[in-house]
Each structure stands twice: as structure tokens, then as C-alpha cells.
């Protein structure tokens, strides 16, 4: 149940609840993120450089995929108004331009007294984990 504000009341959140979001990474995404973050590492923005790297072609910034967790939390579960307390990330595999990334967050614990919800987080490409981690969110 979501209220008209879109947030799921913490009392209705249960361990095991999960949400997902998918997006295909484009050249425009990588260039926009490079401009926004200031990270113009040539492995992300230069075809010529990337061809001679261990990856053989350009890879997306890891934080593009990781930012999809924020989309999940801020719009789906818990929803608008929640705020990050922490997020751990382990980058397992590269994400290439044209890959479709699916970010999934699953509730692992709830602290009603402190109004915190804990999640396991994973981004996958073709059913293989590219990023894993854990998140803690404050729910107003």
C-alpha cells in the first residue's frame, strides 16, 4: 500500500519485499554522467583509448548503474521522502554501452524504533551480478 504521497508506511514494509528498475546504458548517458560528475576517464569516453584497455571497448561509469538504487528507493520502496543513511558497493563486472542494467533491492531488516529499513542491493546484466551491496534508508 502506498499513500497519495507515494511512500509506503514503514509499518507496512516487510522483510523479503523487493523492487526492480531496468535501463539500457547509452552513449548519451555516459557523456552526461561524465559532465555531471567530472569523471572524464578515457575508458568511459574514448573509443580509441578503450580499444586498447583490458575491456576492449568503452565501459559505463559504475556509479551510473549504482544510481539506479536511488531511483528505486526514492520512487518505489520506501518511496518519496526517504533518505539514504548508507550504501555499500562492490563492482563485480564492467557494464558496456548498450547493456541493460536491472537494479534490484530487497528488504532484509527493519528497525521501527529508528525508522530504518535495510536492503540487499544488486545490479545485473544478462542475469549476472555487476554490482552488489547493502543499503540503509531512513523513512520519515
C-alpha positions as CSV (number, residue, x, y, z in Angstrom):
1,X,0.0,0.0,0.0
2,X,1.3,3.4,-1.0
3,X,-0.2,6.6,0.3
4,X,-1.1,9.5,-2.0
5,X,2.4,10.8,-1.3
6,X,3.7,7.6,-2.8
7,X,5.6,6.5,0.3
8,X,4.9,3.1,1.8
9,X,4.5,3.4,5.6
10,X,7.3,1.7,7.4
11,X,4.7,-0.3,9.3
12,X,3.7,-2.0,6.1
13,X,7.2,-2.8,4.8
14,X,8.1,-6.5,5.3
15,X,11.3,-8.4,5.0
16,X,11.5,-10.0,1.6
17,X,9.7,-7.2,-0.3
18,X,11.7,-6.3,-3.4
19,X,11.6,-3.8,-6.3
20,X,13.5,-3.6,-9.6
21,X,14.3,-1.0,-12.2
22,X,15.9,-1.5,-15.6
23,X,17.6,0.8,-18.0
24,X,19.8,0.4,-21.1
25,X,23.0,2.4,-20.9
26,X,23.6,4.7,-23.8
27,X,26.4,6.9,-25.1
28,X,24.4,10.0,-24.1
29,X,24.1,8.6,-20.5
30,X,27.9,8.1,-20.2
31,X,28.6,11.6,-21.7
32,X,26.0,13.3,-19.5
33,X,27.4,11.5,-16.4
34,X,30.9,12.4,-17.3
35,X,29.9,16.1,-17.5
36,X,27.9,15.9,-14.3
37,X,30.5,14.0,-12.2
38,X,33.6,15.4,-13.8
39,X,34.9,11.9,-14.4
40,X,36.2,12.0,-18.0
41,X,38.3,8.8,-17.6
42,X,39.0,7.8,-21.2
43,X,37.9,4.2,-20.6
44,X,34.4,5.7,-20.4
45,X,34.5,8.4,-23.1
46,X,37.1,7.5,-25.7
47,X,36.6,4.6,-28.1
48,X,40.3,4.7,-29.1
49,X,41.6,4.5,-25.6
50,X,39.1,1.8,-24.6
51,X,40.0,-0.4,-27.5
52,X,43.5,-0.7,-26.1
53,X,42.3,-1.3,-22.5
54,X,41.6,-4.6,-20.8
55,X,37.9,-4.1,-21.6
56,X,38.4,-3.7,-25.4
57,X,35.5,-1.2,-25.6
58,X,34.1,1.7,-23.6
59,X,32.5,0.9,-20.2
60,X,30.0,2.9,-18.3
61,X,30.8,4.6,-15.0
62,X,30.0,2.2,-12.2
63,X,28.1,4.9,-10.4
64,X,25.6,5.2,-13.3
65,X,24.3,1.7,-12.5
66,X,24.6,2.2,-8.8
67,X,22.5,5.3,-9.0
68,X,19.5,3.2,-10.1
69,X,19.2,2.1,-6.4
70,X,18.4,5.7,-5.6
71,X,15.7,5.6,-8.2
72,X,14.2,2.5,-6.6
73,X,14.3,3.9,-3.1
74,X,13.0,7.4,-3.9
75,X,10.1,6.3,-6.1
76,X,9.1,2.8,-5.2
77,X,10.2,1.4,-1.9
78,X,10.1,3.0,0.6
79,X,9.2,5.9,-1.8
80,X,9.3,9.7,-1.8
81,X,10.8,11.4,1.3
82,X,13.1,8.5,2.3
83,X,16.8,9.4,2.7
84,X,19.9,7.3,2.3
85,X,21.8,6.6,5.5
86,X,24.4,4.3,3.8
87,X,25.2,2.2,0.7
88,X,28.0,-0.2,0.2
89,X,29.0,-1.2,-3.3
90,X,31.2,-4.0,-4.8
91,X,31.8,-3.7,-8.5
92,X,32.0,-7.2,-9.9
93,X,31.9,-6.8,-13.7
94,X,32.0,-4.0,-16.2
95,X,28.9,-2.5,-17.8
96,X,29.2,-1.7,-21.5
97,X,27.3,0.8,-23.5
98,X,24.2,-0.9,-24.8
99,X,23.9,-3.2,-21.8
100,X,20.5,-3.2,-20.0
101,X,21.1,-3.0,-16.2
102,X,18.5,-4.2,-13.8
103,X,18.8,-2.9,-10.2
104,X,17.0,-4.8,-7.5
105,X,16.6,-4.0,-3.8
106,X,15.2,-6.4,-1.3
107,X,14.3,-5.6,2.3
108,X,16.5,-7.6,4.7
109,X,15.7,-5.9,8.1
110,X,13.5,-3.2,9.6
111,X,14.1,-1.0,12.7
112,X,10.8,0.6,13.5
113,X,12.1,2.5,16.5
114,X,14.9,4.2,14.5
115,X,12.7,4.3,11.3
116,X,15.4,2.5,9.3
117,X,14.9,-0.1,6.5
118,X,17.9,-2.3,5.4
119,X,18.2,-3.7,1.9
120,X,20.4,-6.1,-0.1
121,X,21.1,-4.4,-3.5
122,X,22.2,-5.9,-6.8
123,X,22.6,-4.7,-10.4
124,X,22.6,-7.4,-13.0
125,X,23.3,-7.5,-16.8
126,X,22.0,-10.7,-18.5
127,X,21.4,-12.3,-15.1
128,X,25.0,-11.8,-14.0
129,X,25.7,-9.5,-11.0
130,X,27.7,-6.4,-11.9
131,X,27.3,-4.6,-8.6
132,X,26.3,-5.9,-5.2
133,X,25.9,-4.2,-1.9
134,X,23.7,-3.2,1.1
135,X,21.7,-0.1,1.8
136,X,20.2,1.6,4.8
137,X,17.3,4.1,4.4
138,X,15.6,6.5,6.8
139,X,11.9,6.5,6.4
140,X,10.2,9.7,7.7
